Amino acid sequence: MAEPHNILVILGHPAASSLCAGMARAYAEGAGHAGAQVRFLDVGQLAFNPLFQGYSAVQPLEPDLLAAQADITWAHHLVWVYPIWWGAMPALLKGFIDRVLLPGYAFKYRKGSSLWDRLLAGRSAELLVTMDSPPWYFRWVTRMPGHHQMKKAILEFCGIRPVQVHSFGPVRSASAERLALWVEKARQLGQRQGTRATPGKPRPAPVTSSPSSPSP
């Protein structure tokens, strides 16, 4: 009998009453009903300092961030649900990523080389991203800076792939019916992912409370 698919849903919107929160919980419910093992991580409810002091500073991880690393280690599939503000993710989510995806945990530079090891390889990810701009405008006019940042500069850098991106907008002018359709779409995406077979994957290096090597 196959192992259940482990899915971690990460809510990156600070407001628990937001559209993102509703979509994140709908995705988790859909995946759970489809048979997946689901964990839910609400970044806005974690107790941590989102102001990263840099790779040369000693900044021990708070218990909530250590638990978040353990959840990422456990997961086969990571689902990030967040809004686009000023072209990119909210500052709180960026601070969470700065503090959690550290050298020695998410990646590791090779000595004497410009290359690096992707320590989170073997996992996949999905982004459910809301925005007030029409998705076509974000794609063709502003050139999707937030999507490129998350997909290429963060997740794929750490070895997480493939990364699927789902854009929802414009939120500001959306009717209640349209908002409900987006929540239902998130539920359907969770159901679809929850039925997938569990992939084999390597595990990352042991959790570290501070960087093991400097990085730009």
CORKA-V295480 format. One line per field, one symbol per residue. burial: # if it has 24 or more other ideal C-beta (glycine too) atoms within 12 Angstrom, else .. A space follows every 10 residues. Layout:
BEGIN
burial = ???
END
This chain:
BEGIN
burial = ...####### ####...### ########## ##.####### ####.#.#.# .#......#. #...##.##. ########## #####..### .######### ########.. ......#### ########## #.#.#..#.. ...#.##### #..####### #.#######. #.......#. .##.###### ####.#.#.. #..##.##.. ##....
END
